[in-house]
Structures are given as structure tokens and as C-alpha cells.
Amino acid sequence: MIELLVTVAVAAILLGIAAPNFQSVLQQSRQESRVMELTGMLNFARSEAIKRASRVSVCARASDTSCGTNWNNGWIVFIDNADTAGVIEAVETVLKTGKALPASFTLSNKAIVSGAADANQRSFVRFGPRGLSSWRGSGSFTFCDSRGTDAAKGVNVSMSGDVRQARRNESGTLYDSTGSAIVCGDSTL
């Protein structure tokens, strides 16, 4: 009986130590999954634009058939050849949709577009027939969660349409495509 109690006590202590670490690993896995999903959608949109010799956009999702401004609601990939860029019109086709992020995550972006001097929040990115991005000065998506800036992830989109995950420098700082350090909770994102 004493051996059983000691075993249960040791198991409880180990579980108490491991549970917080497991929670962090689970949260990191969920975040990386969503980063890979968005990266795949952006690459898919660029590929479709080149393949179809057309314009294809990825926009913040308001519903499965309309664009919005909040990237936390997911995203939509659609053929974007009609009059208004970044708006799904009746003659345009939705190719794929991404579901909303869990409540503990936030997704923001900032990009420079033609004629703009500063990087600001954008509701869509459009790829042209040669794969070029409408973000003429490049742009970035930032994924944050309750773990803060140290656990942030970024996806950079260059003017040429190249999509890559942001990397950390030797000191661990994550940079966006404009050379600014990524900070979670930053009101400019």
C-alpha cells in the first residue's frame, strides 16, 4: 500500500511538472500549423496566378464568399480579375478558404503598396500573372499568441511574390520584410 502511495505521489509530481511544458508545446504546434496553412495558401495563390495567367488574391475572410479586414477570421483565395481588387465580385471564383484562428491567436499584417510611403494593415494581397505581389514594398503577416513576442511567427511576402517564413537573427529577434522587429501587441501591426 505504501509503495502504491509513493508511486502515485511521484506520478502526480511528474505530471505537475510536465503539464505546463506540454501546454506550451501544444500551443506552439497549433501556431506553426496555422503559419504553414497561410504560407501554403499564399504560395497556392501565386502558383494559380501564374498557371492561369490571371490575378489571384488572398484576403481577410468576412464569410466564405466575402472579404473583410480581420485576418483572425481566416482567409480566402480567389480569382481577382474583375473591376475592384481585393473584393469578390459575382464573376469571380473562390478557390480556397481558411478557417478562423482560435481565440488565443492573433494575425495581423503590414505592407507597402504602390503609391504608399508607409507600411500599413492590408486586407488583401494580389498576385499577378507573372507571380508578382501587389505589395510593392513587400509585407509581412505576424502570428502571436498568449506567449508573446518571444514565440511570435512571421510570414514575409516580397514584391516578387516570394513567400517565406520570417527568421530570427542571432540574438533571437524576429524581423518582418521591412526590416522592423516583430512585436506582439504592437498597435502598428
BELVENCOR-V444503 format. One line per field, one symbol per residue. phi: phi as a letter, one per 20 degrees, with the letter a starting at -180 (. if undefined). psi: psi as a letter, one per 40 degrees, with the letter a starting at -180 (. if undefined). A space follows every 10 residues. Layout:
phi = ???
psi = ???
This chain:
phi = .fffffffff ffffffffgf ffffffffff ffffffffgf ffffffffff felbdcdccf eebfcbeccd ffeobcdbfc dffdfmcfeg eddfebcdff ffgedcccbb bddgndedec gcebcddege nfefefdmab dcdcbffngf dfcccdceff nfdbffdeef eneedefene ffcfnffee
psi = dddddddddd dddddddddd dddddddddd dddddddddd dddddddddd defahhihih hdaeeiiaeh edeaihhihg eadhhehhid eihhdiihii iideiihiii ihiheidihi hieihhhide eiiegdeiii hhhiaeeadd eiiihhhide ehhiiiiiad eehhiaeeei hhhiehee.
